[in-house]
Amino acid sequence: MIGNISTFVDANKASILRCLKTLVDQKSGSEDADAVNRVGDIFTNEFSVLNFSVERIDGHAFGDHLLFRNHTSEASITLAGHMDTTFTSYDHLPEFHVQANRCIGPGTGDMLGGLVVFLYTVKCLDHLGILDQIPLTVFLNSDEERGSPTSRPVFEKLSQKSKYALIAESAGEHGEIVVGRRGKLSFDIVVNGTEGHAGNLVGTKSSAVEEIAHKIIAIEGLNSRWNGTDLNAGKVQGGIAGNTIAQYAILSSDVRYTCSEHEAEIKETINRLVHDEIIEGCHSKLIITSERPLWDTLHKSNEQKTLIETIRLAAEHLQVPYGIESRKGTSDANFFGANGVSVVDGMGPIGFHDHSENEYILLDSLYDRIKLCTLVLCGLQKHS
């Protein structure tokens, strides 16, 4: 089996690399729905040839989400990844290129390289003649980099029908898979005050900017309250000129937490500080922009242990790097993990410097991960 898998991957290295280049060249930033849909069209063509059914789901302001199935079973193994990248502009970013053992370019690691791994894993299973024996659901969403606001309901439905789930984010530096992630809450605080000319001020003023300044200090001041929790007041906008009292201001913030017992208190505290108005005449509103639940692996199910052990054994047989880790960042794996599905993340190639002009993956790991994922799916089928 291992020999046949390796032979297939080694024979298709040029095709695999061309596929990655084609995907990166689409420049599929989250807000560019047309570009994301071009990526989706590539996968639609590929999976259609492999006799997968195709369901296109409206992503509204984002590109379409795509759901591929080769089965009609109630339960399946789900492979999931996102087609969008975080970039709002590609002007400052390098074109895709290979330098030594590095594939360099925006989205190579996060996570177009991982999508290539899943596509060629399925192609390898087809080449081996066993694809129709493994019920697979492949879900590709278009809004992950913005918190998966329109794809979350799909993930929650898939969680009810997935025995195992593999997520295509990049592997760790030493081939680590991901077995847990923190929870996330992203929110905006919108403040309305009373507009006026600062030079003609009589009495007190109701400045939205001044009120938002108090909110920033309050949020940053919470960083020492809960262990394993980080809060960030990341973006602020407000006012129209230095001589105008600001009628409007908005603050975008983010919270990451490690312990489920802190979640309710964190949310209650944020809600209280939003509505605790310091400046008379200002009124504040809380808007949740995205949320991912905590994926806590303190209590692993037998199926989760089986999944991790299957990956470990596959890596050992292939003699490729392997390890496990929990990550501070979130991903769509959180939706599966929070709903009790046996899930691992980090099944993509080894990647570095995501979300930057220096983003790259290790080329050899791209091929190794296809071999690994193929062998893992063969192993999981025996447990299904």
ABEGO torsion letter per residue (X at the ends): XAAAAAAAAAAAAAAAAAAAAAAAAAGBBAABAAAAAAAAAAAAAAAAAAGBBBBBBBAEABBBBBBBBABABABBBBBBBBABBABABAAABBBBBBBEABBBEBGAAOAAAAAAAAAAAAAAAAAAGAAAABBBBBBBBAAAAAGGAAAAAAAAAAAAABABBBBABBBBAAGBBBABBBBBBBBBBBBBBBBBBAAABBEBBBBAAAAAAAAAAAAAAAAAABBGBBBBBABBBEEABAABBBABBBBBBBBBBABAAAAAAAAAAAAAAAABBABBGBBBBBBBABBBBBBBAABBBAAAAAAAAAAAAAAAAAGBBBBBBBBABBBAAAAAAAAGBBBBBGABBBBBGBGBAABBBBAAAAAAAAAAAAAAAAAAAAAX
